[in-house]
Amino acid sequence: MTALEPRDADVADTPGRSGTPAPPSVREAAEGSVLGRAHRALSIGIVSVVLLIAFEATAVGTAMPVAARELHGVPLYAFAFSGYFTTSLFGMVLAGQWADRRGPLAALTTGIGAFAAGLLLAGTAGTMWVFILGRAVQGLGGGLVIVALYVVVGRAYPERLRPAIMAAFAAGWVVPSIVGPLASGAVTEHLGWRWVFIGIPVLVVLPLAMALPQIRRRASGPVHDAGPATGRGGGADRGAAAFDARRIRLALVLSLGAGLLQYAAQDLRWISLLPGAAGAALLVPAVRGLLPHGTWRAAHGLPSVVLLRGVAAGSFIAAESFVPLMLVTQRGLSPTLAGFSLAAGGATWALGSWVQSRPGPAAHRERLMTLGMVLVAAAIATAPSVLIHSVPVWTVAVAWGFGCFGMGLVISSTSVLLLKLSAPEEAGANSAALQLSDALSNVLLLAAGGAAFAALGGGTVAHTTAAASGTAAHPAAFAAVFLPMAGVALAGAWVTRRLRTPDGTDGHHITGDLTADLTDDVTDDL
């Protein structure tokens, strides 16, 4: 596979194919849309995989408390979540290495296999520690899958169709976010919690059967003749056949550091400062080695794209984690109603992702992302207004709908820009960096928010069940979470101004020999 094949492989059977790319009009007719003849099977297959993963992610929270109680593992409840997160970090880095060197097919199939094996292990567990092990295996698979899917998109879809397939990924979360908890609750109540885990692997078979032949044809194998690495993903030689042992070691250190930090955040005693400090000491060098150079100072171009993903995801998810608890303890809503206050966000998130995929708005992508971060900051800042009892409780639902619309604009756009700014042989490593930024910011900001919440009388995050049963936290504890997160999101609006390089371009460079036709396309994009 040459450096040009991810762009023109889709027109191999079109008229005018005689060693040179077909004219743009012919290519566009052949490419059609993500549901056109050339891409239909692949699009349905990979979006179905995302749909099932989304359903599992939204359903597992309903079944988890019952599983922990039946396995006599309530004291270990938090580790079922942190185990998934810790191993997924390693899986993300491994998938980036694997996909860049040997193509995304093997990483994707191995990831789905590990994800399914983890579900089966958790669903058949007889003890809580076996259940946690299953969640860890599942996390490794999830980390492999998400990065491999990004590489598939980068190789199998032309640049103009990538916003649409990213919008389809976002849409894949809408139905699970609404139906998942209800379906999981019904299955848990009538069939048992184990079927929430055991049933999903069977459903993955059909989408895999559709997607894998297309991935093998369009995106398998390493990228050859791509020229020297440009250093955008951290400076390693992306074209090398062997895995980068240093990055693998850093990934292990990252996972260990994240695990220690999560443990410290879940046990707010003075003695927990020791594992917390050790975790932070391990995280800093690992993050510096795995993210693009200049990420933490918001260097122009790719580093700012990676940073923005973390700022947006971390601030929003950390705030959202406290919304149901605030509505239950401060306004007396039932847990079901509190959860439904966030349900509309899935639809508005998908709407925002769809908007960024349209040709007109896409021409002003950076401005859209600035608007998105302003909406996110406003939604987070508005949420604690319901601590004033004269403010209608539905204010949160409305605000969160706008915030999710902003997230749809930002998250899908960061994915599109990431692939646009990555040379073919760097797509895996850079996609892994994007996901690492997302995941790490979640754990860091959740830990910071949880500590502030506990310090002001809210109790630890792990004790939300007790709080929901009637022990109301002090209102100031919630304000101490939401207002700083709104500030973080507002800082993200500033980062959106640094997505282009100082000369006004978006830093897009293609390695390898380019035909004049491709050069014209890139110029049009810029």
Phi, psi and omega in degrees: 000132179266172180296337182273344189295323176302335182273318190247005180296333183290347183247022183298331183253014183267158176301148178089005181273101181215048180096345177233155181299145176292158177303153183306321182296321179291318180299314184296324179294322180287321183287323178060244181227181180294341175253013175289171184305322185289334188237359191301307184297318180296314182298313180297319181296309185286327176292326177295322176297315177300318180301315182289322177296320178296319179298317178297317183296322182277336183275330188295329180297329179286321183277337187300314180300321179293318179299314181297321180292315182291332179268007180055044184232028180303320178299339180260012188305314185296331182290339176294332176273313183292330177298319178296312183297316186297313181286333179295328177300314178295320180298324180297313180294316179299319180295321178299315177298312184297312184292321180294325186267327186228008180091160186278349188298310183294320179296320181292313181293320177296319179297316179294322176298316179293320179300314179293319179297320178296320177298315180294320179296317178293320183290338180252007185296142176257346177226163182292325181292324175294322176300315179297321176299319177299319178295324179294317177297320178299319179296320177301315179295319179298320178296321177295317187293313188295320179288318180299322179297321178298319180293322176301315179299316181296327183268323191267343183243136174294160187303324184289341180264350183296319176302324182290319181288328174293324175295323178294322175301315179297319179296332179296345179267350187294302182298314178301324181294333180266314187271330186309304181299322179293315180295318179297319178297319179294317179296316180299320183288320188261328182247337182112151184297333184297328182289340174296326180270319186286328187287331187291319182304326180296325184287346183281342188300312183298309179299326177295319180298329178281319190275321190299317177299323179291320178295319179298323182281324190259332192224014182273161177084162179284166175269117180257160175054037183267001179084175181293151178293148183265351179087003184292333181262011175128357172101354180283158178281102185290338183275355182296147181284328183273155176290150177278103185298327181296316180293325177295317178296318179297325178295320177295317178297320179299314181297317179296315180298319179295321179297316179296320181294320178294321178299316180296322181291335181272351182226086188278063171247161181301325182295337181288349176297330181295305177295330177296315179294320178297318179297317179296320180295328178281325184292318188302305180293327180294316180294319180297328181276339186257338179263156180303144179302130180095003183300313188286344174256013176056049175299150184298147175090221186306317179303321180289329175297314180295317179296317181299321179301316179292317180299314182293308184294315183296313182295318184289313183291320178299319178291316183299328181299335183261354182296308180300319180298319179297317181292326180286312187277331185259332183241000174074020177286153173288157178303325180295313179295322178298320178293321180292341178296340180258356188296321182295340181299329178298320180290317182289329174299312179298323178297315178299320178294324178293319180301316181292343181275348181285143185302319182296302179298328182298335178291344180238043189301317183296321178293322176300319181291324175298313177301318180300315181291327175296318178296320178297313180298318180295320180296315180295319180291331181283328186308313182289359176297337180286354171295338172273116191293344177282348178277128180302141184292336180289353177303322180297315181299317180294312181299318183290331174298316177293320179297319178292326174300315177298320178295323177298321177296318189278309188296312179296323180293323177296323178295317180296313180295323179302312180292326179293325184271357185256131169295154184306320182282358179247359186300321181293311181297319180288324175296321176297319179298320179298315180291325177297316178301316178301306186292318182294319180295326176301310185289323182291314182286329174295319178296316179294316178296319179296321179294317178295321179298315181292321184295332182258025172091016180272344186082167181286156179299329181292346183258028183296331180296316178296320180295320182292339182277359173139351179272094187287132176284160178291136181305325181298334180295322178288319178300327180290344175268308189290316186293315174298323179294325175297322177296320177297315179297322179295324174298328176298328176298325176291322180298328180298340178280356183245016180284340176259156178285163183303337180278003176096355178269175179263012176076017184283121177226139178251128176274158180095176180280133182246138173282164179298327180295316179293323179299319177298320180297316180296318178300319178298320180297322182285000000 
